[in-house]
Amino acid sequence: MNKPLVWIGIIVGIGFVALAVLYWITPAGALPSFMPGYEAGSSAIHVKHGIASLLLGLAVLAYAWFQTGPKHS
């Protein structure tokens, strides 16, 4: 088990899940300007960006989970 890699995976996975929530609750005009999907003055919600971020976060969390299993030779 590679503990630093597991912790990095957990942190990154939670970050992507939080980013998905941010995409779902924040209009495009209120997102930080460095984020993909920012459109000045827009009131649209980026559902697809949120779904992609959620799936990526869950994949990273699954990777971290599988890294905690027993090591087979």
PyMOL commands that place a pseudoatom at each C-alpha (Angstrom):
pseudoatom trace, name=CA, resn=MET, resi=1, chain=A, elem=C, hetatm=0, pos=[0.000, 0.000, 0.000]
pseudoatom trace, name=CA, resn=ASN, resi=2, chain=A, elem=C, hetatm=0, pos=[1.370, 3.366, -1.028]
pseudoatom trace, name=CA, resn=LYS, resi=3, chain=A, elem=C, hetatm=0, pos=[0.027, 5.648, 1.722]
pseudoatom trace, name=CA, resn=PRO, resi=4, chain=A, elem=C, hetatm=0, pos=[1.039, 9.023, 0.212]
pseudoatom trace, name=CA, resn=LEU, resi=5, chain=A, elem=C, hetatm=0, pos=[-0.602, 8.062, -3.092]
pseudoatom trace, name=CA, resn=VAL, resi=6, chain=A, elem=C, hetatm=0, pos=[-3.788, 7.001, -1.276]
pseudoatom trace, name=CA, resn=TRP, resi=7, chain=A, elem=C, hetatm=0, pos=[-4.004, 10.305, 0.613]
pseudoatom trace, name=CA, resn=ILE, resi=8, chain=A, elem=C, hetatm=0, pos=[-3.352, 12.329, -2.526]
pseudoatom trace, name=CA, resn=GLY, resi=9, chain=A, elem=C, hetatm=0, pos=[-6.078, 10.357, -4.304]
pseudoatom trace, name=CA, resn=ILE, resi=10, chain=A, elem=C, hetatm=0, pos=[-8.547, 10.978, -1.490]
pseudoatom trace, name=CA, resn=ILE, resi=11, chain=A, elem=C, hetatm=0, pos=[-7.827, 14.710, -1.440]
pseudoatom trace, name=CA, resn=VAL, resi=12, chain=A, elem=C, hetatm=0, pos=[-8.022, 15.065, -5.235]
pseudoatom trace, name=CA, resn=GLY, resi=13, chain=A, elem=C, hetatm=0, pos=[-11.191, 12.940, -5.401]
pseudoatom trace, name=CA, resn=ILE, resi=14, chain=A, elem=C, hetatm=0, pos=[-12.952, 15.007, -2.750]
pseudoatom trace, name=CA, resn=GLY, resi=15, chain=A, elem=C, hetatm=0, pos=[-11.796, 18.152, -4.553]
pseudoatom trace, name=CA, resn=PHE, resi=16, chain=A, elem=C, hetatm=0, pos=[-13.392, 17.019, -7.817]
pseudoatom trace, name=CA, resn=VAL, resi=17, chain=A, elem=C, hetatm=0, pos=[-16.641, 16.098, -6.050]
pseudoatom trace, name=CA, resn=ALA, resi=18, chain=A, elem=C, hetatm=0, pos=[-16.692, 19.546, -4.416]
pseudoatom trace, name=CA, resn=LEU, resi=19, chain=A, elem=C, hetatm=0, pos=[-16.030, 21.096, -7.822]
pseudoatom trace, name=CA, resn=ALA, resi=20, chain=A, elem=C, hetatm=0, pos=[-19.038, 19.201, -9.209]
pseudoatom trace, name=CA, resn=VAL, resi=21, chain=A, elem=C, hetatm=0, pos=[-21.235, 20.682, -6.494]
pseudoatom trace, name=CA, resn=LEU, resi=22, chain=A, elem=C, hetatm=0, pos=[-19.836, 24.136, -7.274]
pseudoatom trace, name=CA, resn=TYR, resi=23, chain=A, elem=C, hetatm=0, pos=[-20.728, 23.697, -10.955]
pseudoatom trace, name=CA, resn=TRP, resi=24, chain=A, elem=C, hetatm=0, pos=[-24.276, 22.651, -10.030]
pseudoatom trace, name=CA, resn=ILE, resi=25, chain=A, elem=C, hetatm=0, pos=[-25.051, 25.485, -7.616]
pseudoatom trace, name=CA, resn=THR, resi=26, chain=A, elem=C, hetatm=0, pos=[-23.181, 28.413, -9.174]
pseudoatom trace, name=CA, resn=PRO, resi=27, chain=A, elem=C, hetatm=0, pos=[-24.225, 30.207, -12.371]
pseudoatom trace, name=CA, resn=ALA, resi=28, chain=A, elem=C, hetatm=0, pos=[-21.577, 30.463, -15.106]
pseudoatom trace, name=CA, resn=GLY, resi=29, chain=A, elem=C, hetatm=0, pos=[-21.179, 34.214, -14.565]
pseudoatom trace, name=CA, resn=ALA, resi=30, chain=A, elem=C, hetatm=0, pos=[-20.379, 33.733, -10.868]
pseudoatom trace, name=CA, resn=LEU, resi=31, chain=A, elem=C, hetatm=0, pos=[-17.686, 31.079, -11.359]
pseudoatom trace, name=CA, resn=PRO, resi=32, chain=A, elem=C, hetatm=0, pos=[-14.070, 32.159, -10.881]
pseudoatom trace, name=CA, resn=SER, resi=33, chain=A, elem=C, hetatm=0, pos=[-12.706, 33.385, -14.222]
pseudoatom trace, name=CA, resn=PHE, resi=34, chain=A, elem=C, hetatm=0, pos=[-9.955, 30.741, -14.366]
pseudoatom trace, name=CA, resn=MET, resi=35, chain=A, elem=C, hetatm=0, pos=[-12.460, 27.841, -14.321]
pseudoatom trace, name=CA, resn=PRO, resi=36, chain=A, elem=C, hetatm=0, pos=[-13.663, 26.201, -17.537]
pseudoatom trace, name=CA, resn=GLY, resi=37, chain=A, elem=C, hetatm=0, pos=[-17.219, 27.253, -18.253]
pseudoatom trace, name=CA, resn=TYR, resi=38, chain=A, elem=C, hetatm=0, pos=[-16.930, 30.812, -16.991]
pseudoatom trace, name=CA, resn=GLU, resi=39, chain=A, elem=C, hetatm=0, pos=[-19.095, 33.165, -19.057]
pseudoatom trace, name=CA, resn=ALA, resi=40, chain=A, elem=C, hetatm=0, pos=[-19.385, 36.769, -17.926]
pseudoatom trace, name=CA, resn=GLY, resi=41, chain=A, elem=C, hetatm=0, pos=[-22.996, 37.725, -17.251]
pseudoatom trace, name=CA, resn=SER, resi=42, chain=A, elem=C, hetatm=0, pos=[-24.377, 34.238, -17.890]
pseudoatom trace, name=CA, resn=SER, resi=43, chain=A, elem=C, hetatm=0, pos=[-26.938, 32.668, -15.571]
pseudoatom trace, name=CA, resn=ALA, resi=44, chain=A, elem=C, hetatm=0, pos=[-26.626, 29.155, -17.031]
pseudoatom trace, name=CA, resn=ILE, resi=45, chain=A, elem=C, hetatm=0, pos=[-25.700, 26.218, -14.825]
pseudoatom trace, name=CA, resn=HIS, resi=46, chain=A, elem=C, hetatm=0, pos=[-23.077, 23.837, -16.229]
pseudoatom trace, name=CA, resn=VAL, resi=47, chain=A, elem=C, hetatm=0, pos=[-24.665, 20.451, -15.590]
pseudoatom trace, name=CA, resn=LYS, resi=48, chain=A, elem=C, hetatm=0, pos=[-22.321, 18.567, -17.942]
pseudoatom trace, name=CA, resn=HIS, resi=49, chain=A, elem=C, hetatm=0, pos=[-19.223, 20.068, -16.320]
pseudoatom trace, name=CA, resn=GLY, resi=50, chain=A, elem=C, hetatm=0, pos=[-20.589, 18.974, -12.947]
pseudoatom trace, name=CA, resn=ILE, resi=51, chain=A, elem=C, hetatm=0, pos=[-21.289, 15.433, -14.120]
pseudoatom trace, name=CA, resn=ALA, resi=52, chain=A, elem=C, hetatm=0, pos=[-17.810, 15.121, -15.630]
pseudoatom trace, name=CA, resn=SER, resi=53, chain=A, elem=C, hetatm=0, pos=[-16.203, 16.429, -12.451]
pseudoatom trace, name=CA, resn=LEU, resi=54, chain=A, elem=C, hetatm=0, pos=[-18.262, 14.061, -10.304]
pseudoatom trace, name=CA, resn=LEU, resi=55, chain=A, elem=C, hetatm=0, pos=[-17.336, 11.029, -12.417]
pseudoatom trace, name=CA, resn=LEU, resi=56, chain=A, elem=C, hetatm=0, pos=[-13.660, 11.980, -12.371]
pseudoatom trace, name=CA, resn=GLY, resi=57, chain=A, elem=C, hetatm=0, pos=[-13.756, 12.468, -8.600]
pseudoatom trace, name=CA, resn=LEU, resi=58, chain=A, elem=C, hetatm=0, pos=[-15.441, 9.105, -8.052]
pseudoatom trace, name=CA, resn=ALA, resi=59, chain=A, elem=C, hetatm=0, pos=[-12.884, 7.413, -10.321]
pseudoatom trace, name=CA, resn=VAL, resi=60, chain=A, elem=C, hetatm=0, pos=[-9.979, 8.908, -8.345]
pseudoatom trace, name=CA, resn=LEU, resi=61, chain=A, elem=C, hetatm=0, pos=[-11.607, 7.866, -5.059]
pseudoatom trace, name=CA, resn=ALA, resi=62, chain=A, elem=C, hetatm=0, pos=[-12.091, 4.336, -6.408]
pseudoatom trace, name=CA, resn=TYR, resi=63, chain=A, elem=C, hetatm=0, pos=[-8.417, 4.256, -7.425]
pseudoatom trace, name=CA, resn=ALA, resi=64, chain=A, elem=C, hetatm=0, pos=[-7.397, 5.331, -3.909]
pseudoatom trace, name=CA, resn=TRP, resi=65, chain=A, elem=C, hetatm=0, pos=[-9.668, 2.668, -2.425]
pseudoatom trace, name=CA, resn=PHE, resi=66, chain=A, elem=C, hetatm=0, pos=[-8.176, -0.098, -4.592]
pseudoatom trace, name=CA, resn=GLN, resi=67, chain=A, elem=C, hetatm=0, pos=[-4.671, 1.014, -3.556]
pseudoatom trace, name=CA, resn=THR, resi=68, chain=A, elem=C, hetatm=0, pos=[-5.518, 0.182, 0.080]
pseudoatom trace, name=CA, resn=GLY, resi=69, chain=A, elem=C, hetatm=0, pos=[-6.155, -3.508, -0.650]
pseudoatom trace, name=CA, resn=PRO, resi=70, chain=A, elem=C, hetatm=0, pos=[-3.759, -6.341, 0.103]
pseudoatom trace, name=CA, resn=LYS, resi=71, chain=A, elem=C, hetatm=0, pos=[-0.758, -6.639, -2.179]
pseudoatom trace, name=CA, resn=HIS, resi=72, chain=A, elem=C, hetatm=0, pos=[-0.598, -9.818, -4.243]
pseudoatom trace, name=CA, resn=SER, resi=73, chain=A, elem=C, hetatm=0, pos=[2.635, -11.139, -5.667]
for i in range(1, 73): cmd.bond("trace and resi %d" % i, "trace and resi %d" % (i + 1))
show_as sticks, trace
zoom trace
